[in-house]
Every structure is written in C-alpha cells, then in structure tokens.
Amino acid sequence: MTKLNALLARVKSRGGLYDHLPGHLSSLKDIEDLPFTTAEDLAENPASFLLGSQSKVSRVISGVTSGTTGPSKRVFYSDGDLENTVTFFAAGISEMTSAGEAVLITMPFSVPGGLGELVARAVELLGAKPIRAGSNLTFAELSEIMRLERPVSYIGMPIPLLSVLRFCGEGSTLKRALVSADVCPVSVQREIEDLLGNRLFPHYGLRESCLGGAVTCQAHEGMHLRENHIIAEIIGKDDKPVRKGDYGELVITTIGMEIMPLIRYRTGDRARILQEPCPCGAV
C-alpha cells in the first residue's frame, strides 16, 4: 500500500491522464474502483504517462509486443527502470545458472540497453559468462558456438530453442533454459524438456512492465510475480475480479516503474493467481 499510495501521489501532482485519480487509497481493494488503462491509451498519447521530463528517458520501445495482444504503442524507461530489470533478471536466471558457467543468449542485441544486453548484464552479475549470440545466427552457427564455448544454459525464445535442439541433436551442450518474449505452448515446452533432460524455466514479461514480470523457480509450480514492482489483478469478462484461483485477464499496476508507471493496465493476457504456497518457500 505504501508504494501504491506514493505512486498515486506522484501521478496526481504530475497531472496528465491520471490527474483525476485519488491521491490516496485506504485498502488494496479500493484499487478496483479506479479506471483501467488500455493499450489504446498508450498508443494515442504515451507522453501523458511520463513522470518526468524527456531528458530522464534513456530508452524508448515502440511497436507491438510479441506474445501479447494490442495495438502499436510507445513505452519509456529511465536508467533506474533498466537497472531494476537487470536485478530482476538476475534473480530469475540464478535459478538455473551458477558462477563460471557459459550462457547462450539468443535475444536481440540490436540496440544499447536492449533486451539482449540487459540479459547479458544480469548473467554477468551472477559471475557467469554471457555468450551474445543474438537472434540472427543460423542453426549451424549456433552449433559451432556450442562446440567452442560449451554453454550449459540458454536464454531466448522457445521456438528457436526447440529448433536448435532438434538441429544439434546429441551435439547440444545445453542442459537448462529460460524462455521468454513469445508464447510457449505446452506441446513445445514438453518437447524442449525432453530434449534438455530438464524442466524449462518460462519467464513472463511485457514492455509495459520494463520487460520483467514473473519467473519460474526450481519448484516449477507456476511463476513468481515481480511483487515489489507489480500489483496484479485478474478480471473476468464483466471487468470484475474473478474468484480466487480462476483464470481471467491480467491487469497490472507498475508501482516500481520510475518514468512511466501504469495504473490498472489491461494486458490482454490470460492468467490466474495460485493460492497455494510455493514449495520453494517464497511467495
């Protein structure tokens, strides 16, 4: 509640699209009375969400998010937003990677501060070695990288991982993998796990949350929400909260975002919140 009310006070003083919201809520349930933010809002006037000048923006992402739904939009990040995401990535990657290991990264490295570079920095925080393969190499080139560098872990999209595992066969050195940036169907996940000989670590993220949202732990009983950064709700077709444990649309409030926090943003993604404690002991 403290971070939520601090955010409400900030957006109230800044003006813009949220200037009509209350500056304080008495309980978390009161958030249900606030209006939704939509992808259309971001597409029409993204600058109205900024809590600071353009000079504090260090990265802008435009376009449609892969693996999610909605129109083209622009999302802004500050240096602090990106640093917080690196820390979150490192926490998730630590579930499958140890210091000294080589990690094959096939996320895009097209721009400074892009997804691939953020992942590589997170790997380095753990004392592991990032192999910056990028997203444009052929399967033969990736196979040669495996022969030379002997990576144990993989971070990238699920379908390219499945394809390279099929291509390399017994020549693959990969044993563990974290997949994100696209939908991973159950059938794809099962085949990847069969080829790896290990359970997969799916990650959920979207541009509106500065790329990090939730990640799988070693218990593999669902994903752990980035709870110091996101308040999550699940709503039904009537726009009301669903019963506990039921599936619905994921709505997020990004209390941890510095430059472009969103309140009750409708992701368009289907999810549910598990009520049972995770066997790993974390929330």
Buried (B, 14 or more C-beta within 10 A) or exposed (E): BEBBBEBBEBBBEBEEBBEEBEEEBEEEEEBBEBEBBBBEBBBEEBEBBBBBEEEBBBBEBEEEBEBBEBEEBBBBBBBBBBBBBBBBBBBBBBBBBEEEBBBBBBBBBEEEBBBBBBBBBBBBBBEBBBBBBBBEBEBEEBBEBBEEBEBBBBBBBBBBBBEBBEBBEEEBBBBBBBBBBBBBEEEBBEBBBEBBEBBBBBBBBBBBBBBBBBBBBEBBBBBBBBEEBBBBBBBEEEEEBBEEEEEBBBBBBBBBBBBBBBBBBBBBBEBBBEEEEBEEEEE
